[in-house]
C-alpha cells in the first residue's frame, strides 16, 4: 500500500531521519509513527487515570458528607431519571 507524502518538509524530515539512522525511508517513518502512537496512547491512558482519580475524589467527598449513611439507589430510581 502506498503512502503519498505531499509535504516537502515531511519528505525532507523522513529522508534526514533515514540517513541518520541508516534505515530506509519506510522504516524511518514506521518507527516514527510507532513512537508517536505510544506517546499518544500513554497520554490517553494518563488522562483517563486523571479523570478516574477525580471521580474517586468526588466519591470520597460525597461519602464523607453522607456521614456513613448508605445510599441505596435502585433500578427504578435510575429509570425515573430517564422517564422510563
N, C-alpha and C positions, 0 to 999 in steps of 0.2 A: 504494500500500500504506500503510495507516495504522499509526501508532505511538501506542499508548495509554500516556501517562505517568501513573502513579498516585501520584507523589510530588509533594506541593505544593512542596517545596523545589526539586526539579529543574525543575518548571514555572516557578517564580519565577526561577531562575537563567537558564533559556533565554530568558524574556521580557526579563530585565535585559540579557543579552548582546545580544539582538536590538536592544533600544532603544539601547544604547551604540554599536553598530556600524552601525545603520541597515539591518541585514539582516532578512529575515523570520525567524520563529522556526525554520522548517525549515532555512534556510540557516545560522543560528547553530548549530543542533545538528549539521548536516552538517560544518561547519568544525571544531567542537569534536571531533567523532569522528575526523576526518582527522588532527588534531593528536595525539590520543591514540593512534591507530593507528600513526603514525610514531614516536612515543615508545616504544611497546611493541615495535615492530619493531626499532628501534635498540638497545633494551635486550636483546632476544633475541639479536641479532647480536653484541653485546658479550659476552654470556655464553658464546655458542658460541666466540668467539675466545679468551676466557679459558680455557675448557676445552681447546681445541686447543693453546694455549701450554703448559698444564700437561702435556699428553701429550708435546709436543715436549721439554719439560724432563726428563721421566721417561725418554724415549728416549735423550736425551743422557747422562744419568747411567748408564743401563744400558750404553750404548756404551763409556763410559769404563771401567766395571768389567770389561767383556769384554777390555779391553786390545788392541783392534784385531782380535780374533777375529771371524770371520764366523759368524753364527748362521744355519744353514740349517734351515728348517722346511718340511716337505713337506706335501702334502695328507694323506698317511697319518698324519702327526703330529696334524693337526687332527682327522681322523676318529677317532683313538684317544681324543682328549679327549671326544668325544661318543659313544663306543662304537658307531661306525658301521663 
